[in-house]
Amino acid sequence: MACQDDSSIRDRWARLRLLIIGQLLAAPPPRGELNKRLVELSQQVWRHPISGVDVRFGVSTLERWLALARSTPNPSAMLATVARADAGSMRAIDETLGDAIRAQYCAHPKWTVQLHYDNLVAAHSAQASLAPLPSYASVLRYLRAQGLWRERESRCGPKRAAVPDGTREVRSFEATHVGSLFHLDGHQGSLKVLNRQGEWITPIGLCVIDDHSRLICHLQWYAHENTQCLVHVVSQALQRRQLPRAIYSDNGSAMISGEFTAGLERLGILALTTRPRSAWMNGKQETLWGRIERRLMAMLDAVPNLTLAQLNEASFVWVEQEYQVSVHRELGGATPLERFTKAASVLRACPDSETLRTNFRIEVRRKQRTSDATASLDGVRFQIPQAFAHLRELHLRYARWDRSQADIVDSRIGTILATIYPLDKARNARGQRRLIGPKAPSSRALSLSTSAPPVPTGDGQAPLMRQLLAQFAATGLPPAYLELEEIPTTTPSRPPQPQANP
């Protein structure tokens, strides 16, 4: 049975040798008795530090160990195993063969070691002048020593790789304060649920956790993974656990949508994303999904006709009653709830639900139809109040999943000026119209109205026209046109009618 010791092989041998020779150093035998004591020690049975089997050591070996221990003030270092001079080198694989192996790996990094070796054998057999090829084990050790590991295909497809690609080093990290970083991720559940339409669907789980404490801020399952569901789960997480400093997620379409990123920016939360096809960078969430599948989903496997409401209720109970109060091995023996409540925090107060709803919206520009004072948003026409009818371009803020209302925003300071609603043609058909009030005069118009009025002229001609006429009169030329003489029109007299004879 092998020895269950986590120390290095070098230290294990040093302890065993010092244990055997130490008694001769602590109580040196009298003159002439050393050989007798060495013979006695050679007949004793010791446990091998690596394999754990019984072993004995010869007198010559014990003499060498004793000489090494006496030659230095630190006998433990001298009795430790000395590394071989050729450690790290492989005499069976020369430089030429090593270059061939590395070149073959660069060309085919997804090959297995056995396939690499078979191809080396085939290439080696074509050249009889070469030295014999080393064994498969030697090639395997060489590949491992050089770090030439096999590149495996992702189980989720090439677009969603869940393993490091080898181009950057991988390091574990942890935030120093509660609320410094929240993790956000989605997961496709392993169980199907029955919806109200009588269809079996695969639920999508959305979860937010705190990096420092591993506390689940909120977990909920949805029928779809879209921006509306994402904003819904994040809003609940923020209201339950307050505002963090940053949120870390992958590059899903909902995570990089305009509504979500704009909402985080308005709330002062830094949005961080993983590199494309690098889901392992959000490893804390990926590990949590594995635990949810092994514990929570496994307990619901036998539930008949599982619904989305039942799944969400069971998830809430499991999170609060088991996960939050269970010791986490990464937290030094503490539970997520204990660390969340006792550690230093940088969380901020969260606004109310209405403020969160107004923040998670996009802002767009639309031209106003001056004919009927309307603007279109995704095919829906909105009525613009008369106070803003003079604006040619409007800045509107709305959510694409909620087109029941929108807000007119002052683009300079971001203040909401008014709320607009979709056009109600049936109401407008009643014929009730408000009178258009006078437009508010601008500052320039007010300044002109308070200045001295212009002096009116007698002929009523414009100043520029008078100037042009004076300039032309100074030339002394007549106008280059002829006036049409009017011919007077007279009514022709009727010719005398002949009189009849009596």
Phi, psi and omega in degrees: 000128182292152180282128179272078182230130182276353180285167183286161178299322180299316181289327180295316178294323180296319179294318181295315181294322179290328177295323182283314185275340185301326180292331175285332178280324181286322179229083182300133180290157178298167182297129180092353181258357184296316182296323178297317180294324179294322178295321178296318178293327180290339180272350179280153181259132179238161179266128181297132185291345182253303184275337180083005180276165178286141183210150174238158181235140183287167182295318181297322178295318179294323177297320179294319179295320180294322179294321178293320181292326180283341186274359185213148175288348178242084185292333182297321180291323181286332181275353178290158181292131180269132179293145179293151181294331181260021180295135181092346179256153181234107182290336182288339182241110180277183184294323180294314179293324177297320177296322178294320179294316180294321178294320178293323178293318179299325179283329183222075182288346182266001178288151172283166179296321178297320178292322175299316182293319179298322178288327175294321178297318180295319179289328181286326181291338179286343179241099184288341183284346182283160178290160180302143181285138178294174184286170178298320180298323179294319178294321178297314179296325179294316179297319179292320181294327180274357181074024181269077181273156181287134174273119184261148175288141178291140178291339181264009180100163183292338182277347182227063180291137182247014180232153178298146182269357177087357181275337179227150179288153181250127180225139175284148181217163177205136178293151184275340183228155172291131181090357177293324184210129172252144175256140181228133181201158176244157184210136176272118185293158180272346179254151176259148180239158181259122180269181184288342177274004180078024181250144175270119182236158176265116184287155177247123179266134175240131187221144176234126179232157175270135186290318186288319185257350185062018179287137176279111179290319176194142178224128180208150181253143182227164177281336181223160174246091179228181184294324179299315178294321180296314178297325180295314182287323180291322178298320177292322178295321179291322180288331179279323187241002180077179189275130175273182177269331182208155176232131184249127182211176176272192184259037176297157183299324179287325182291333181251016179290161183294320181297317185289312181294323178293321178296317178297322180294318180291333178274358180076029180252127180283126180266116179245140180232154176284167174289153181302141179056039180223061181295338180294342178292337175256050189295331180297320178289319180298321177294321180296321179298323176298321178291323178297319179292320183286331184254297187292305184294329179294326180284344179257006185296326184264007180284122180283140176053052180295131180254167180294323178295319178295320179296317180293321178294317178295323179294317179298316180295317181296319181295312185283326186266339181238303188294312186295335184250011178264144180294129179259129185293338179273356184253014177068039178086006178258161176269158177302322181292320178296316181289327180293324183273336186256336183283162177296139188234147174238023179290154179238159181296142182262138177289178182284177185295321181293322177294319177297320180296320180286339180281321184276068178215157178266158178241126183232166176248135179223143175275139182271137174281112184289343182290319181228013176057059177227161175220148185254137175228109178054044177085359179250127180271133180247142179276130181263132178299156184296333181296339180247017182290342182276352181276131178281325182234136182239146172257114185245143180239125182201168175254135185292341177269355180226096179255028176281341178199163177211165182239139171274127188242140171283112186294340183282321183238354178078014181278139177283123183267319182198158176255131181244158184229161180301153182294130179252093183291327180296321178290321179292339180288349178291344177086005179277122182230140176275152174286137179281117181283168179295141179290144179293125181291145179282171180296325180291321178295323178294322180292325179288326181289333180275349179279173182292134181292151179293151180283123181288148178262157184284320182278349179076009179278151178290152181301321181292323179293321177297321179295318180294320178295321179294319179296320179289325178295328179293339178286338181076009180266146176282158176298141184274063174203158178247135178279143179276122179284130180279127178269123181294137179262131178240149180278120182296138179283149181281138178295148182297140180272136178293140180271146179280144176291141174295000000 
